[in-house]
Amino acid sequence: MHLDLLAIITAFGLIFLAELPDKTMFASLAMGTRMRPLYVWFGTSSAFIVHVAIAVGAGSLIGLLPDWIVKLVSASLFALGAFLLLRGSGGDDDDETEVKTVTGFWPVYSTAFMAVFISEWGDLTQITTANLAASNGTWSTAIGSAAALMSVSALALLAGKFIAKRVPLKTVQRIGGICMLGLAIWTAVEIFTG
């Protein structure tokens, strides 16, 4: 098992920025207002770990392809991620769901787990994690991505109201989109120079 600190930091930064304006952050915030936040965090974190494992596994399979194909696919996926973040997410307001009051560890845990597990399939962060795993190593990407997702959930539970009122989500989306666009260009250049 080889860990690359730069790959961990890259995965953490990209996934953190991509997940901040995501509906999952708002779902965590909403669940945290009606349920015990620590139980919600355990549930969301468990779901994120499962999704990271699936994404890293898919990225490992992609990594078996010739290097130039992997870089071309990676550049394309980063470009798609940049496009999705920079165009904005106008549909997130429609995804608000009413959460009933739930008490007890297992009911809260399972509610939070299922809410995140179902909503994260095919999400930008899952695609980005698979993409990073294909080019930056599975363990480093898994650690960085899981830490980022769990941090966003914790942030939403602890300080979600402050973020929603004071930091424009469009700004966070633009920063994440510009980073993804830079990685798309960098990866595309590597096809011809590496």
N, C-alpha and C positions, 0 to 999 in steps of 0.2 A: 504494500500500500504506500503510494507516494503522494504526499500532500504538497501542493504548490500554493504558497501564501498569496501570490498575485492572483491566481485563479479563484481562490476563496474570496478575496476582496472584490474582484470583478463580479463574481456571481452575486455576492451580497449586495453590492451597489446597484446593479441592474435590476435584480429582482425586487429589492426594497423600493426603488423608485417606480417600477412598473406596478407594484401591488398597492402603493399608497392611494392612488385615486380609484382603486378597484371597488366593486360592489361588496367584496368580501370584507373589506375594512369597515364599511358601513354596517354590514350584517353583524360583525363582531361588536361594534359600538351599540347597536340596537339590542342585541342579546345581553350585553353587559349591563344595560340599564334595567333589564327585567329579570336577570338571573345572576347568580354569584359569579363575578368576573374570573376568579381563579379557575372555577370549573369550566367556564366557557373557554378559557385559554387552553386548558388541557385538551378539550375536545377539538378546537380548531387546530392546535399544534399537531395532534395525532393525525388529523386528516391531511394536513400539509406534508407531514413526513411520508405518508403513503403516496401522495401525488409526486413528491420529489423522487421517491424510489422508482415509481413507474416511469417518470420522465428520464431519469438517469439511465435506467435500463434501456429505454428506447434510444437514447443518445449513444450508449455503448455499442448497440447494434449498428447504428449509423457510422460509428468510428471504424468499422471493419471495411468500409468502402475505400477506394483510392483517395488519397489526400486532396487532389484538386476537386473531386466531386463533393467531398465533405465541405471544403471551403466555399464552393459555389452554393451549396445548399445553405450553409451557415450565413453567408452574405445575404442570400435571398430572405431567409427567416429574420435576420436582423433588420433588413430593409422593410419587411412586412410589419415587424414590431414598431419600427420608427413611424411608419405610415399610420398605424392604428393609434399610437399615442399622440402624434402630432395633429391628426384630424379631430381628436377629441372623442369623448364617449358620451354622446347625447342621450343614449338609451338607459343610462344607469339610474336615472330618476324613476323610471318605470319599474325597477326591480325591487322596490321597497315592499317588504312583506311584513305582515303583522305577526309578531311573536307572542304566544301566550305565556303567562307567568308559569315558570317551571321551577320546582325546588328539588333538592336532593342531588347528590353527585351524579349518579348514573343517568337520570333523566336529562339533566343539564348537559352532561358530557355527550350523550348520544344525540341530543338535539343539535348541539354545536358541531359535532363531528359530521353528521349527515348534511347539515346546511352547507358546510364548506366542501365536503367530499363531492356532493352533487354539483355545486355551482362552479367548481374549479376545473371540470373536465374540458380539455381543449382550450383552456384559458391562456392568455398571452404569457403568463409566468411559467406555465407548464411547458409550453413550446420553447420558450427561451431557455429553460433549464435543460431540456433535451438537446438543444442546439449547443449550449455551453459544454455539456458533458461530452459531446462528440468531438469537440476541439480542445477542451481544457482539462480533461481528466474527470473521471466519475466521482471519486471521493471528495476532491476539492470542490467541485461544483455542488455536490450533494450537501456538504457542510455549509457552504456559503448561501445556497438557496434556502435550505431549511432554516438557517439562522435568520435570514431576511424575512421570510414569511412569518416565522414565529415572533419576530420583533415587531412587524407591522400589526399583528394581532394584539400583542401586548400594548403597543402604542395606542391602538384604537380603544382598548379597554381602559387604559389609564388616562389618556389625554385626548381622546377622540373629539370631545366637544371643543377643546381649545384649538385643535388643528382645523376643524371644519369652519370655525368662526374667523380664524386669523390668517391662515395660509391658503391662498387661492389654489385649488386643485389643478386648474389649467397650467399654472406655473410649474407644478410638480410634473405634470404630463409632458410639458415642453422640454424640461430638463432631461427626463427619461428618454423622450423621443430623439433629442439631439445626440445623447450618448449612444443610443441604438444605431442611429444613422452613421455616426463616426465609426462604430464597430463594423457596420456593413461595408463601408468604404475601405477600412483597414483590411478586412478579410478578403475583399475583392482584389485589393492590391497584392496581397500575399499569394494569390493564385499565380500571378505573373512574375513575382519576384522571388518566390520561395521554391 
